[in-house]
Amino acid sequence: MDIDQFLVKSSLQFVDKASFTWQTPSNIALVKYWGKSEPQIPKNASISFTLNNCHTITTIEFQKIEKSEEVQFEVFFEGSKKEEFKPKIAKFFQRIQEYCPYIFEYQMTIHSQNSFPHSSGIASSASGLSAIASCLMSLEQQLIPALNADFVIKKASFLSRLGSGSACRSLEGPLVVWGNHPIIEGSSDLFGVKFPHKIHPIFSNYQDVILLVDKGEKQVSSTVGHELMFDHPFAENRFQQANENLTKMSTILQNGDITSFINLVESEALTLHAMMLTSNPYFILMKPNTLEIIHKIWKFRQEKNSNICFTLDAGANVHVLFPENEKETVLQFIENELSSLCYKKEYICDVSGFGAKQRS
């Protein structure tokens, strides 16, 4: 793996101060990855829909200082100083320091906000870490003007991965593959790449309504969950299955076989949770309402001949996926039958999007 390409090899044209703002989205995996090795290398390839409405907006103000032995930064979330956010970001800076040595030359003030409620159960690490990485790459582009745009996106994805694995899938869209895979040209364990083939129109503007079943903190973090795959009795079969499923998904996305899409997406979601159920220690992240929602979706699909389906992240919330041409009918079903199973009837309407945007 060629990580040397991401080292800073040019002389830096330092500036006294700078400020950059990026809006980066979350994403939802269709073929999941569960299990990784250091440093943030996935055990299997994955593919995700980039979301549009669930995003983080982050501004980083850079002020030049005398070179420090430690990275100097402060974090503000939605206007309030957040000391509790600093350890995770400090670990991220530690991981990227050899690729971004200029971070020791600046005092950074990070201001961040989410378009979705904090602690809503939506993974904010993907959008949050990719936003920070994007701001850093904007600075690097100013310090090294010769950098080209394609490299900047690639390195932003590479850096994002070192903060949160799935964050590397949030830079582009609407579909991104992370992990080396023989049928995806240019794919890598080091960064995400756009799905290289033309997708069938049925999958354009694909809808994702996120049902907020549980807003509490997960009993087992994703980091711990990934670590439990090391000694998992079914791990190797799962990694092989996921890579085979990505091959199938590539064909499905191109030919528009939505029945196969539904089967594969739901199977992947349930397999992810099956790995949690069969790890040691074992754990359950689904809640009773998660299961009730799934059964209602299955019933609605059969009775209405709908193409609605679900997927799950490593939590209790349900992502309801469906094509744009069913939007009115499905939204009515969600409001009438599923919203009562959500925390305070809360859900978020989203759609596939195109990745990170620089705002200033």
C-alpha positions, 0 to 999 in steps of 0.5 A: 500500500502506497502511503508515501504518496500522502507525505508532504514532500514540497516546501510549505508557503506558510500563512499567518492565518486562515479559515475554512468551512466545509459541509460533509455528510454522513453515509449509510453502508449497503454492504457493511464492513465489520472488523478492521486492523490497524491502522483503520484497514477494513477486513472487507470492502464496503459500499455506501450511499452518501447522504445529503441532509444529515451533515456536519458543518465545520469551520477551522480557524488556523493561527500561525504559532511557533512550532509546538511539540503538541497539536494546539486546538480547541473544540466548540460544538454548536457554540459551546466549548466541548472538552469531552470531544478533544480526546478523540480528535487528539487521537486523530491528529496523532494518527495523521501527524506524519502526513500533515506536519503543519498541524504543529505550526498552527493553533486551531479553533474548531467550530462544528454543528450537525444538521441532525440532533446530537446523540440522535443515534446517527453516526456523526463521526463519519461527517465530523471527521471528514469535515475536519480532514477537508478543512486540513486539506484546504489549508494544505492546498494553500500551503502547497498551491501546486496540489491538484483537486483529485489528490486533495479529495483522495488525501482528505479521504485517506485522512478521514479514514484514520479518524473514523473508518466510514468517514472516508466514504463521505467525501464523494457520492452518491455511491462510494466504495472503501476497501480493495476489491478486484472489480472496483477499479482504483479501490483501496483500503486507504481511501474511498472511491466513487462507484465507477459504473453508471447506475440504473435510474431507479437508484438515482435520488434514492430516499432514506428516512432514518427512524430514530428508535433510540437516542441513548448511547450504545451499550457497545461502541463500534470500536469495541464491536470491530475488535470482537471480530478478531476471535469471532468464529464466523469472521473469515466467512463473513469477510468473504461473504461481504466481498462477494456481496459487493460484486453482486451489488455492483451488478444490481446497481447497474442493471436496476434489479431492485428485488435483488437490491432489497434482498441483499441490503436487508440480508447485509443489515441482519448479518451485521447484527448476527455478528454482534449476536454471535461474538464473545462477549455477545451483545444486542443493539436492536430494540423491540421497536426496531424489530416491530418496524422491520415486520411492518416494512415487510408487511407493507412491501407485500401488501402494497407491492412496494420496493421499500426496504430497510438497513441498519447501522451498528445501532437500533435506528432503522434506515428506510430505503425506497425509490423516489417514485414511491416517496409520497406513499412511503412517507404516508406509511411512515407517518401513519404506522412507523413514527409512533415506534420512534423516540418522540415520533422523530425521524429524518427524511434524507436522500442520496447526495454528492459528498462534501462541499466547501462553504468558505 
